[in-house]
Amino acid sequence: MTRRTAFLAILVALAAGPALAQTPFPCRLGQAGKDSFLVAEAFALVILEEPPEAARSEYRVLVRNPHPWPAAVLAGIDLPGLVEAPAEPMVIPAREAAEVSIGWFPHDMSRGRMAPPRLEAVRARMTFPLCQVFQPAVGAVPSARRAVPARGFQVVRDEAADDLRQGF
């Protein structure tokens, strides 16, 4: 293989990389649980070295929500040495993308015992145990109340005159 052919092969592989990374995965749509999908666009390995006692390699996936409603996603993985991310779903706004944590590998485990898993291995073993698109119910009426101003706050009082907790 000549240098020019090798160079062109690398360019083609780099150009095709992001397209190959876009993988749709199943997701429930609305209360009825209709079949739909979200898109896993890119996988990333981020090394966090500070603070030294909590140094770790984090694995993340960029998930795109093509729907006009928000979605909740939870990533899971069963891979030796990898600590799963907290079991709190990540809310992805409508028609946007967000990074979802898959898990991490503590660096103190790598001292002579095992190395962090490769990104390809994490991608192959990762699952989405929870994926739900929040489609509004048919016939739902939006709230008639005004939204709270972005720069202000709203005080809500729910007290009766005979509330024992009231102080005079």
C-alpha positions, 0 to 999 in steps of 0.5 A: 500500500502506498503512502498516498493510498494509506493517507486516502484510506485514513481520510475516508475512515475519519470522514465516515466515523461520525456517520457510523457512530450515529446509532438509533436505539429504541425509546417509548413515546408517550403514555401509550408506550409507542415505539420510537427512537433516540440517537446515540451520536458519539461516545467519549472517554474523559479522564478526570485527574483532579482531585487525585484521590478521586481520579477516574476515566468517565465514559459518556454518550452524546444522545440526540432527541429528534422529538418535539418533546423532552425525553428521559434517558438512563444508560446502564452497563455491566462490565467488570471494573466499571462503576455504573453512573447514578440511577438518575435519568438524564432529561434531554430537551426537545430537539437537542442533544445532551451527554449521558454518563455511562459509568467510570473506572476509578484510577486506583483500580488500575495500579497493577490490577486491571486497565480501564476498558476500551471505548469500543468494549463500553459501547458494545456492552452499554444498554439503555434500560430507561428511555421515555419521550414525554409526549403530552396526553391528547386533549391536555389543556395547558396551564392557565397560570402565568410562568414565573419570570426568569429573573424573579421568584414567586411566593406561594402562601398556603396558610389558613388563619387557623394554621398552628405554625403561624407566628404572631 
